[in-house]
């Protein structure tokens, strides 16, 4: 991810007029016409994650977006109460906001796929067990396939939504007929992109993507799985330190935590690793299934979720060896 890649993606998907784009967590891109009501300005210094594709640029942070506004080429000037003004359509303006939710994220590649089930329905949301989806007004089957090129499955829903995964959720069931997926893709009306609570599912023939269903890693010689924990409001469940990276795995996080002598380790939002000697009292236990994002570096393992930590606690034997 880079700022330019996000800008190109969002700008190509939007109609004429003012539009917003934002980069977050070093690798995510969001597009939209308005900010969600829960978004508030934050200090620019809060956005300190380097972009995954360009270490000289910043791409937001945890729950922080570097926000940009496109200025139509026909405009000679513009102003906004939320963002500074700009007169160049090729130089978006930047701000930082704290956001609880956004509209879309994507990357763009290509992949070959074979269709295995043209329609599916889920009783608990779209079958997207491993990564979050993205939404935009130029959706096509090909663009979704490109976004999901690293995964065995991808699916389009409601005309403009795309989801990826290593497998389908167990609660997902086939629709009665293919005709139940009848909404044209927003970017190509000759294609079908699912329907309301129905997803057009495709499967990749590339055997390297057949990772199997993701799992909760039980731990290693030093740590044991402790559970899924929700971050407390305005604080961290584990406040001893953190690392983040697009190659994050459970074992990488546990090795880092052990090297720093932390009693607890936790993984959040696929790419973040936290450590500490106690879990904050205000943190609350969640069901194991709530931590449903797979690790950025290992799609077969779970690494927390949005505001959720897959946590591990140091074994007694490790403590007795003086690691604590």
Order of alpha helices (4+ residues) and beta strands (2+ residues): alpha-beta-beta-beta-beta-beta-beta-beta-beta-beta-alpha-beta-beta-beta-beta-beta-beta-beta-beta-alpha-beta-beta-beta-beta-beta-beta-alpha
